[in-house]
Amino acid sequence: MNGILNFNKPQQMTSHDCVAIVRRATGIKRVGHTGTLDPMATGVLPICIGSATRITEYLDEDQKTYRCLMQLGIETDTQDIWGKVTSEQPVVNLNDEIIATAVLSFQGDIIQVPPKYSALKVAGKRLYQYAREGKDVEIKPRHIFISKMTLNQIHGNQVTFTVTCSKGSYIRSICRDIGCKLGCGAAMAGLERLSTGIFTIENAITPDKIKAMTPDEIREILIPIDAPLLRLDSVQLALNQSRDFTNGKSLLMGPSISKDIKENTDRLVRVYYEKEFIGVGRIQGEYLLADKVFNTRLQHEDF
């Protein structure tokens, strides 16, 4: 069984818990998710099964969309309402226009300091491990990109917004920074991932439904391994070329590579034999090299 399951993670369940559910339901041990969601967050969590677990690194550039509930007037050590409160102050002199202006200002290239309670590694150790040990460590700011910020609702001290952002963006830190800009502090009070790449909440399946399905039924709803890679150009190979590709040989492609692909050297492409996805290749000049092979059945001469 190989493919990707668009899983709808409920609140108070870890991403590892979701993987465990899929392992039990399918009987497959080789299962992994494409990006951790905090236990209190909900929504889209793509889970890869079988050889699809090797695709994760190619999804780094996929943008993610979240709907966030933000609480004004409070700050915590975890930057969400489930952490230890470090500051509380009244929300005064802030009308809807001021709040909206602050929220919508967080678009484009942003410099963000990740939260100390996060899985980001510093000197080989995760930040939350330092935090739990009471140790201070320098957290370097980094660039993120927010392609779209939409204000959904303002209800008292609670603000709902939707954000589409790059890999490495922390929504908790966006809330912190908005609160800082408003001068009253803020913490994340709810988070739902609406999409990541091609995977959307509308098509996500709940754990209860997965538990009620047979392995064959789950196999029928799996998303093909190459589906999240459709942003990459594709290359079609003949049978002998496919055998060489799956055996790790570099191929001189020449005229069979389109001019557009050839002019953008050192790029990744989807590789097919007829309509069968066999792997991800890397174009270097007129050569095609195997980056990862996902289908090995063409390796044998007697195919």
C-alpha positions, 0 to 999 in steps of 0.5 A: 500500500503506497499513497497519501491520506488526507487526515483531519486531525482533531484537537487534543491528539498529537500528530504521532497519535494520528500516524498510529491510527493509520498504522493500526487501520492499514497494518502498514508500519511504514507511515509518517506525516508531512508536518507536525500540528500542535496537539491543540490545533486541528485540520489537514495533516497529510499522512504518507503510507509506504514509499510515499513517506519518502516524498516529504522533502519535496513538499517543503515549498508548499504553502499552508493556510490556517484559520486562527483565533487570537485572544487580545490582552494576554501573553503566555510562555507558549504564545497560546492560551494553554501556556502559563500566563506571563502578562495580562492587561486591559484592551483599551483604545482599540477599535476595529479599524486599528485592530484590522490595520495591525492584523493586515500589516503582517503580509509579505516578507516578515522577520519572525522570532520562533517561540521558545516552545517549538520543535526548532533545533538549536545546537542539535536540541529542540527549543522546547527541551531547553524551555522545559529545563528552564534554560535560556538559549538565543533564538535567531530571527528568520525570514518567513513569507505571508502571501495572504492575510484575511481578517475574518471577525472581531468579537470583543477581545477575540479576533479571527484571521486566515493566513497563508504562509511559507514553511517555518511560519509560526502562527503563535508568533504572529499572534504575539507580534500582532499583540505587541504592535497593538500594545496589549499583548495577544495569544493564539486561542485556536488554530485550524489548518485549512490546507497544505499544498493540494490537500484541503480540509474539505477532502480531509477524513476523520480518524473515526472514519478511518477506524471504521474502514478496511485496509482495502477501503483505505487503499481506494481513497489514497492520493497518488504519490505524484499528486502533490508534485504536479507543480514540477515539470514531467519527463517521459522515458522509454522502457530502456531509459526507465530501466537505466533511471531506476538503476541510478544511471544518468541519462543523456536526454538531448532533444527529448528534454524540452527547451524550457526544462533545459534552460532551467538546469539543476531542477527537479522533475517528475519522471514517468514510463508511459503513465506510470510515475517512477520517480523524481529526477534532477535535470543538469544540463542535458542529463537526467539523474535519479533523485529518488526512485519510487517504483523499482519494478522496471529495474529488471531486464525481463520486465 
